[in-house]
């Protein structure tokens, strides 16, 4: 479903902001995974401070040039994302918050139950060489399965936008959706949102803990990372030059104009025959006979 079409009958959120949780205890010490369920992993003191600073930075970004705004939060149900939300929330007055929804589909890749710290390094190495999208963590999920549930979430999000769930009583008020999730889930979100291929996904790098990515509504009705993130940052996250140019086109191009590089909707266009006058003649003869 194209958001460009939605623009004619509803007010789109100005920004969709993806946030990776603050540093968790397992980020600081991988051995935690052997004794603590993944969904119960807590933030470290550093992670708590990262989350607080993230809230301050997002609040500044949203309010810097506008005093008429509100936010809606989605959060993964894992303890480290919920704690990140609580720390971020300290920067936002209640009157600015349209709502908060815990969304299970935003959870991290399932790594199985308790993990053997001694084998985690080998599993990560094997996953990297096999391919992060298709590799099944022993006892857990594949990236492809995460894609399926994130896709379902995005379709619900788009439907909520179409049904004007995020429209304020004041039509001039800007709304911002803030999604607090995980490293892989945020990359899968971008892959689905921008129709990136599995090969492009494999080249993506996760955000640092406490980091966030801003998708802002462009002049042509599409969301883009290029408003708030420069080429250096986009390259750091693994976007190719073509993908970066596509983001710029989404940000600054007129309605209906698409970047015609290899990263758009035509990754297999080179396998088709070139157009020719002979072909058009044959089609014309068939259609008139």
Order of alpha helices (4+ residues) and beta strands (2+ residues): alpha-beta-alpha-alpha-beta-alpha-beta-alpha-alpha-beta-alpha-alpha-beta-beta-alpha-alpha-alpha
